[in-house]
Amino acid sequence: MLPLEELTVGQLLRRTARRLPERPAMEYGDRTWSYREFDAQVDLWARRLLGLGIRKGERVGLWCEMEPRAVFLMYALVRIGAVCAMFNTSLRRPELRSLLERTRISTLLYGGGYKELDYPEICRGLEEELPCLERMYYVSEAPRSGYPALEEILPATPAELEWAEEVVRPEDTAFILYTSGTTSAPKAVMGSHFSRANSGVLQAHDLGATQDDRFCVGMPMFHCFCLSVNILAACAVGACLCLPAGRRTGELLETITRRRCTVFSSVPALFHAILCREDFDRWDLSCLRTGFIGGSLYPAALFREIDERFGENFTLLSSLGQTEATAGLTTSFLGDTLEVRSETVGHFMDHVEGKIADIETGAALPPGRSGEICVRGYLVMQGYYGQGEETARAIDPEGWLHTGDMGCMDEKGNIRMTGRLKELIIRGGENISPAEVENVAAEWPNISMCKAVGVPDGHYGEEICLCVIPRERGDWDEEAFREWLRPRLAAFKLPRYILLLEEFPRTVTGKIRPAELRALAVERLGLDR
């Protein structure tokens, strides 16, 4: 077991740059930066930020797509002790404005945009509307006249940077990341340098990563999953970050193939979208070695398909993570069987104290009993910014973080997910986990993806609606599917309704929005009347 280290994120990068100065740190387009060059770029941007007047503890918003300058700025902000608040790239103006105000952001650094969104135009006038927002600067590499650019700021001296860096402590807040808001408004999660740096080190260890690995970055950097298992894990061991031109499946496959990437981690929805490409089998993925799947629940059948089709050298690792827990809190071993990796989320990670808790009493349950997954230790957030009551609901007086995820542990310590506490379907007094229904249904050959939701019923209170995206809509045989389900699920777990859909409502990171899906099912079934 690796020991926890008293490190800041800035010190983690400094250490690797001094140890492996000429190793490639990042590739993008036709550019490659060695760790020496990467570290020098971070220093330059850190000096500009100091020249701007940003100081330790100041909350600075970073709203950029995944490009080299955004990565440099992220490191530069935390190097000088500022708190880097990273915003979802798909926000509309009212959403951005709300988060800026709620988190009291003093400086906003924004890029050119994402998809159809024009960030400079969206940001126009925000300083006049928000008293907390003192300054905004355009930071993208693509020129944009008429907007203040950060590279125009006179940098502070190297001595001033050295002083600023010296006063940053591992226990200081490094990042504010926002929850995905699938069931409520996004919350601002504060995480320390200590938790984030050690998460990167430990997740690199679980991946078996070395300086010879090459990470394809397929997720946005505002996502806790990407920050730990890509950016900081690569930094911890001196591996190379390979940034694709964009996040489309073809761009990711092209990056993996051309740059011979060895590590690819992502959310289930993105893995699934890649598999659904008609040309998937024509790509050479033999270079891939491993990667995590996480961010949302997935059926075992999808895991097995990814593990098999992504190449004979590829070993997919299961994991459970949460923004409030820095990133990953469980992991499987590279040497685990396919059965363990596909049907469980592995064991609690090193230095994580975990339990399966009774949802009424909080007491630890024995193996085989389902309850709420709770953890405590270095990885637990510092709290939600400005939301003391919400923090107290998430972290109990004994320091246990209540994840809201349900699971049961076997005798070997591996955890099988049984659903989300907030998504339980209560039918006639019976508690039904949607995941139990989904995992069975997903084995039906003509199901691409499925999700069970509770819909209102006058007699039972709730009934089960199984929302299905079929592989071949024209070949869908509901009667045969129901006959196949009957011997595999208890009668009270059988879906009353089966609803065929083209797609599920999702967040930008691929998580299904259960409340929106439930509302859609209620409307389609006519139950709102």
C-alpha positions in Angstrom: 0.0 0.0 0.0 1.4 3.4 -1.0 1.5 5.9 1.9 -0.5 9.2 1.8 1.8 12.1 1.1 1.7 15.7 2.4 1.6 17.2 -1.1 0.0 20.1 -2.9 -1.1 19.7 -6.5 1.6 22.2 -7.5 4.3 20.1 -5.7 3.1 16.9 -7.4 3.8 18.5 -10.8 7.1 20.1 -9.7 8.3 16.7 -8.4 7.6 14.9 -11.7 9.1 17.7 -13.8 12.3 17.5 -11.8 12.4 13.7 -11.9 11.5 13.3 -15.6 12.1 16.7 -17.3 12.4 15.4 -20.9 9.5 12.9 -20.8 6.5 13.9 -22.9 3.8 15.5 -20.6 1.1 16.4 -23.1 0.4 16.1 -26.8 -2.2 18.1 -28.8 -2.3 18.5 -32.5 1.2 18.7 -33.7 2.6 20.0 -30.4 4.4 18.0 -27.6 5.4 19.5 -24.3 8.0 17.8 -22.1 7.5 17.9 -18.4 10.2 20.7 -18.2 8.3 22.7 -20.8 4.9 22.0 -19.3 6.1 23.1 -15.8 7.6 26.3 -17.3 4.3 27.1 -19.0 2.4 26.7 -15.7 4.9 29.1 -14.1 4.4 31.7 -16.8 0.6 31.6 -16.4 0.9 31.6 -12.6 3.0 34.8 -12.8 0.4 36.4 -15.1 -2.3 35.5 -12.6 -0.3 37.0 -9.8 0.3 40.1 -12.0 -3.5 40.3 -12.3 -3.8 40.5 -8.6 -5.1 37.0 -7.8 -4.0 35.8 -4.4 -4.3 32.7 -2.2 -7.8 31.6 -1.3 -9.4 33.7 -4.1 -12.1 31.7 -6.0 -11.4 31.8 -9.7 -13.8 30.4 -12.3 -12.3 28.4 -15.3 -14.7 28.0 -18.2 -12.9 26.3 -21.0 -13.0 23.3 -23.3 -10.2 20.7 -22.9 -7.2 22.4 -24.6 -3.6 22.8 -23.4 -4.0 26.3 -22.1 -6.9 25.3 -19.9 -4.7 22.6 -18.3 -1.8 25.0 -17.8 -4.2 27.5 -16.2 -5.7 24.9 -13.9 -2.3 24.0 -12.6 -1.3 27.7 -12.4 -4.3 28.7 -10.3 -3.7 26.0 -7.7 0.1 26.6 -7.7 -0.4 30.1 -6.3 -3.1 29.0 -3.9 -6.2 30.2 -5.7 -9.3 28.0 -5.6 -10.0 26.7 -9.1 -13.7 26.5 -9.8 -14.3 24.6 -13.0 -17.6 25.0 -14.8 -19.5 22.6 -17.1 -18.8 23.6 -20.7 -22.5 23.3 -21.7 -23.8 25.9 -19.2 -26.2 28.5 -20.5 -26.0 32.1 -19.3 -28.6 31.8 -16.4 -26.9 28.6 -15.1 -23.4 30.2 -15.3 -24.6 33.4 -13.6 -26.2 31.4 -10.8 -23.1 29.4 -10.0 -20.8 32.5 -10.2 -23.1 34.3 -7.7 -23.6 31.3 -5.4 -19.9 30.5 -5.2 -18.9 34.2 -5.1 -16.4 33.9 -7.9 -14.2 37.0 -8.1 -12.4 36.3 -11.5 -13.7 34.4 -14.5 -11.3 33.0 -17.1 -13.2 31.9 -20.2 -12.4 30.2 -23.5 -13.9 30.5 -27.0 -16.9 28.3 -26.5 -18.2 24.8 -26.9 -20.4 23.5 -29.7 -22.8 26.3 -30.5 -22.0 28.3 -27.3 -20.1 31.5 -27.7 -18.5 32.1 -24.3 -17.3 35.7 -24.8 -20.8 36.7 -25.9 -22.4 34.8 -23.1 -20.1 36.5 -20.5 -20.7 40.0 -21.9 -22.1 42.2 -19.1 -21.8 39.8 -16.2 -19.4 42.1 -14.3 -22.1 44.8 -14.2 -24.7 42.3 -13.0 -22.7 40.5 -10.3 -21.0 42.6 -7.5 -18.8 39.6 -6.6 -17.3 39.4 -10.1 -14.4 41.8 -10.3 -12.7 40.8 -13.6 -13.1 38.5 -16.6 -10.4 37.5 -19.1 -10.4 35.7 -22.4 -7.9 32.8 -22.3 -8.3 30.7 -25.4 -5.4 30.3 -27.9 -7.8 31.3 -30.7 -7.5 35.1 -31.2 -10.6 37.2 -30.2 -10.4 40.9 -30.5 -12.4 43.2 -28.2 -12.1 41.1 -25.1 -9.4 41.5 -22.4 -6.8 38.7 -22.8 -4.8 37.3 -20.0 -1.5 37.2 -21.9 -1.6 41.0 -22.0 -1.1 41.1 -18.2 2.4 42.0 -17.0 3.7 38.9 -15.2 4.9 39.0 -11.6 8.6 38.2 -11.0 9.8 34.6 -10.4 10.6 35.6 -6.8 7.0 36.6 -6.2 5.8 33.3 -7.6 8.2 31.4 -5.4 6.8 33.2 -2.3 3.2 32.6 -3.4 3.9 28.9 -3.9 5.6 28.5 -0.5 2.6 29.5 1.5 0.2 27.0 -0.2 -0.5 24.1 2.2 -1.8 20.5 1.5 -4.9 21.2 3.7 -5.9 24.3 1.7 -8.9 24.2 -0.7 -7.6 23.6 -4.3 -10.8 23.0 -6.3 -14.4 23.6 -6.4 -16.2 21.1 -8.6 -19.9 21.1 -9.2 -22.2 18.0 -8.8 -24.0 17.0 -11.9 -27.4 18.0 -10.6 -29.3 15.0 -11.7 -31.7 15.2 -8.8 -31.2 18.7 -7.5 -29.4 22.0 -8.2 -25.6 21.5 -8.6 -23.7 21.8 -5.4 -20.2 23.4 -5.1 -17.9 20.7 -3.7 -14.7 21.9 -2.0 -11.7 19.6 -2.2 -8.2 20.0 -0.7 -4.8 19.7 -2.4 -4.1 16.8 -0.1 -7.1 14.8 -1.2 -6.8 15.6 -4.9 -3.0 15.0 -5.2 -3.2 11.7 -3.3 -6.2 10.6 -5.3 -4.2 11.0 -8.5 -1.2 9.0 -7.0 -3.4 6.2 -5.8 -5.5 5.9 -9.0 -2.3 5.8 -11.1 -1.2 2.9 -8.8 -4.6 1.1 -9.3 -4.1 1.4 -13.1 -0.6 0.1 -12.9 0.5 3.2 -14.7 4.1 4.2 -15.4 6.0 6.9 -17.3 5.5 4.8 -20.4 1.7 5.1 -20.4 -0.2 7.4 -22.7 -3.6 8.6 -21.5 -6.3 9.4 -24.0 -8.4 12.2 -22.3 -12.0 11.4 -23.4 -13.8 13.4 -20.6 -14.1 17.1 -19.8 -11.7 18.4 -17.2 -14.5 19.8 -15.0 -15.5 16.3 -14.2 -13.8 14.8 -11.0 -13.3 11.5 -12.8 -11.2 13.1 -15.5 -9.2 15.3 -13.1 -8.1 12.3 -11.0 -7.8 9.3 -13.4 -6.4 11.3 -16.3 -4.7 14.6 -15.5 -3.3 13.9 -12.0 -2.8 10.2 -12.4 -0.6 10.8 -15.5 1.2 13.6 -13.7 1.9 11.3 -10.7 3.9 8.8 -12.7 5.2 11.0 -15.5 2.9 9.6 -18.2 1.7 11.6 -21.3 -1.7 13.2 -21.6 -3.0 12.9 -25.2 -5.7 15.5 -25.9 -8.0 14.8 -28.8 -9.3 17.6 -31.1 -12.7 17.2 -29.6 -15.0 14.8 -27.7 -16.7 13.1 -30.6 -16.3 9.3 -30.7 -14.4 9.5 -34.0 -11.9 12.0 -32.6 -11.3 9.8 -29.6 -10.7 6.7 -31.7 -8.4 8.6 -34.0 -6.4 9.8 -31.0 -6.1 6.3 -29.4 -5.0 4.8 -32.7 -2.6 7.5 -34.0 -1.0 8.3 -30.7 -1.0 4.6 -29.5 -2.7 5.4 -26.2 -2.5 2.7 -23.5 -5.1 4.1 -21.0 -8.6 5.1 -21.8 -11.2 5.8 -19.0 -14.7 7.0 -19.5 -18.4 7.0 -18.5 -20.6 4.1 -19.7 -22.5 6.3 -22.1 -19.4 7.2 -24.0 -18.1 3.6 -24.1 -21.5 2.6 -25.4 -21.5 5.3 -28.1 -18.1 4.2 -29.3 -19.2 0.6 -29.5 -22.3 1.6 -31.6 -20.2 3.1 -34.4 -20.6 1.1 -37.6 -16.8 1.3 -38.2 -15.7 0.4 -34.6 -14.1 -2.8 -35.6 -11.9 -1.1 -38.2 -9.9 0.9 -35.6 -6.7 -0.6 -34.2 -7.1 -0.5 -30.4 -4.4 -3.1 -29.7 -2.3 -0.4 -28.0 -4.9 -0.1 -25.1 -3.9 -1.7 -21.8 -6.5 -0.6 -19.3 -8.9 2.1 -18.1 -11.7 2.8 -15.6 -15.4 2.8 -16.3 -17.5 4.9 -13.9 -19.6 8.0 -13.4 -22.9 6.2 -13.5 -24.4 2.7 -13.2 -24.1 0.2 -16.0 -25.2 -3.4 -16.7 -22.7 -6.2 -16.5 -23.4 -7.1 -20.1 -22.2 -3.7 -21.3 -19.0 -4.1 -19.2 -18.3 -7.5 -20.7 -18.8 -6.2 -24.2 -16.4 -3.3 -23.7 -13.8 -5.5 -22.1 -14.0 -8.0 -25.0 -14.3 -5.6 -28.0 -11.7 -3.0 -27.0 -8.9 -5.4 -27.7 -7.3 -8.6 -26.4 -4.8 -6.5 -24.4 -7.4 -4.4 -22.7 -8.5 -5.0 -19.1 -11.4 -2.8 -18.1 -11.6 -1.8 -14.4 -14.8 -1.2 -12.5 -14.9 1.7 -10.1 -17.4 3.8 -8.0 -16.7 7.4 -7.6 -18.4 10.6 -6.4 -17.5 14.3 -6.6 -17.9 14.5 -2.8 -15.3 11.8 -2.4 -12.7 13.5 -4.6 -13.2 10.8 -7.3 -12.9 7.1 -6.9 -13.7 5.3 -3.7 -13.7 1.8 -4.9 -11.7 -0.1 -7.6 -11.2 -3.6 -8.9 -7.8 -5.2 -9.3 -6.1 -5.7 -12.7 -5.9 -9.3 -11.8 -9.5 -9.8 -10.9 -11.7 -12.1 -12.9 -14.1 -10.8 -15.5 -16.9 -11.8 -13.3 -15.7 -9.7 -10.4 -14.9 -6.7 -12.6 -18.2 -6.8 -14.5 -20.6 -7.6 -11.6 -19.0 -5.5 -8.8 -17.4 -2.1 -8.4 -14.5 -3.8 -6.7 -13.3 -3.1 -3.1 -12.7 0.1 -1.1 -9.5 1.8 -2.2 -6.4 2.0 -0.1 -6.7 4.5 2.8 -10.5 4.5 2.5 -12.6 3.3 5.5 -15.9 2.1 4.1 -19.0 0.3 5.3 -22.4 -0.8 4.0 -24.7 1.0 6.4 -28.3 0.3 7.5 -30.3 3.2 6.0 -32.2 3.7 9.2 -29.5 3.3 11.9 -26.2 3.9 10.1 -24.9 0.7 11.6 -22.4 -1.4 9.5 -24.2 -4.4 7.9 -22.6 -7.8 7.5 -21.7 -9.3 4.0 -24.7 -10.0 1.8 -26.9 -7.3 3.3 -27.8 -4.3 1.1 -27.5 -0.8 2.5 -26.0 2.6 1.8 -22.3 2.8 0.9 -20.5 5.2 3.3 -16.8 6.2 3.4 -14.5 8.3 5.5 -10.9 9.3 5.2 -8.6 11.6 3.2 -10.9 11.6 0.2 -14.0 13.1 1.8 -14.8 16.7 0.6 -14.3 19.7 2.8 -17.9 20.5 2.3 -20.4 22.3 0.0 -19.4 26.0 -0.4 -22.0 28.1 1.4 -24.3 25.2 2.2 -23.7 24.1 5.8 -27.0 22.3 6.2 -26.5 20.3 3.0 -22.9 19.5 4.1 -24.2 18.2 7.5 -26.7 16.0 5.7 -24.0 14.5 3.5 -21.3 14.0 6.2 -22.5 12.8 9.6 -20.9 13.8 13.0 -18.6 10.8 12.9 -17.1 11.9 9.6 -18.9 9.3 7.4 -19.8 10.6 3.9 -23.2 9.1 2.9 -22.9 8.5 -0.8 -26.6 7.8 -1.6 -25.4 4.7 -3.5 -26.8 1.3 -2.4 -24.8 -1.9 -2.4 -23.9 -5.1 -0.7 -20.5 -6.5 0.1 -19.4 -10.1 -0.4 -17.0 -12.1 1.9 -14.0 -10.9 -0.2 -14.8 -7.3 0.2 -16.2 -6.7 -3.3 -19.2 -4.5 -3.6 -22.2 -5.2 -5.8 -24.2 -2.1 -6.6 -28.0 -2.3 -6.0 -29.0 1.2 -7.0 -29.4 4.8 -5.7 -31.2 5.6 -2.5 -33.2 8.4 -4.1 -34.2 6.2 -7.0 -35.8 3.3 -5.0 -39.2 2.3 -6.3 -41.6 1.6 -3.5 -44.4 -0.7 -4.9 -47.0 -1.7 -2.4 -44.5 -1.4 0.5 -41.8 -3.4 -1.3 -38.5 -1.5 -1.9 -37.3 -2.2 -5.4 -33.8 -1.2 -6.7 -34.0 -0.1 -10.3 -30.6 -1.7 -10.8 -31.8 -5.1 -10.0 -34.4 -4.9 -12.8 -32.0 -3.3 -15.2 -29.2 -5.8 -14.7 -31.5 -8.7 -15.5 -33.3 -7.0 -18.4 -30.0 -5.9 -20.0 -29.1 -9.6 -20.7 -31.9 -9.7 -23.4 -30.2 -9.7 -26.8 -32.2 -6.9 -28.3 -31.7 -4.4 -25.5 -29.0 -1.7 -26.1 -29.7 0.2 -22.9 -32.5 0.2 -20.3 -33.5 2.1 -17.2 -36.2 1.4 -14.7 -38.2 4.2 -13.1 -41.1 4.4 -10.7 -44.4 5.8 -12.1 -47.6 6.6 -10.1 -50.2 3.9 -9.5 -53.5 4.3 -7.8 -53.3 0.9 -6.1 -49.6 0.2 -5.4 -48.4 3.8 -5.1 -45.8 3.2 -7.7 -45.3 0.7 -10.6 -42.2 -0.1 -12.5 -41.7 1.3 -16.0 -38.7 -0.1 -17.9 -37.5 2.4 -20.5 -35.7 0.6 -23.3 -33.5 1.6 -26.2 -33.6 -1.5 -28.4 -30.8 -2.6 -30.7 -33.3 -3.3 -33.5 -36.6 -1.5 -33.0 -38.2 -3.5 -35.9 -37.4 -6.8 -34.2 -38.7 -5.8 -30.8 -40.9 -8.6 -29.4 -42.4 -7.4 -26.1 -44.3 -10.6 -25.4 -41.2 -12.8 -25.8 -39.3 -10.4 -23.6 -41.9 -10.5 -20.8 -41.9 -14.3 -21.0 -38.1 -14.3 -20.7 -38.2 -12.0 -17.7 -40.8 -13.9 -15.6 -38.6 -16.7 -14.3 -35.7 -14.3 -13.7 -37.4 -11.7 -11.5 -39.8 -11.9 -8.5 -43.3 -11.1 -9.5 -43.3 -7.7 -7.7 -40.2 -6.7 -9.6 -41.6 -7.3 -13.1 -42.2 -4.1 -15.0 -45.8 -3.2 -15.6 -44.9 -0.9 -18.4 -42.2 -1.2 -21.1 -41.5 2.0 -23.0 -39.4 2.1 -26.1 -37.3 5.3 -26.6 -34.7 6.5 -29.0 -32.5 8.1 -26.3 -32.5 9.0 -22.6 -32.2 12.5 -21.2 -28.6 12.9 -20.0 -26.2 15.4 -18.4 -23.3 16.5 -20.5 -21.1 13.9 -18.8 -23.4 11.1 -19.9 -25.4 10.5 -16.7 -29.1 9.7 -17.1 -31.4 12.3 -15.6 -33.8 10.0 -13.7 -36.3 12.8 -12.8 -36.6 13.8 -16.4 -36.9 10.2 -17.6 -39.6 9.6 -15.1 -41.5 12.7 -16.2 -41.1 11.6 -19.8 -42.4 8.1 -19.0 -45.4 9.5 -17.1 -46.3 11.7 -20.1 -45.8 9.0 -22.7 -47.9 6.6 -20.7 -50.7 9.1 -20.1 -50.4 8.8 -16.3 -50.3 12.6 -15.9 -54.0 12.6 -16.8 
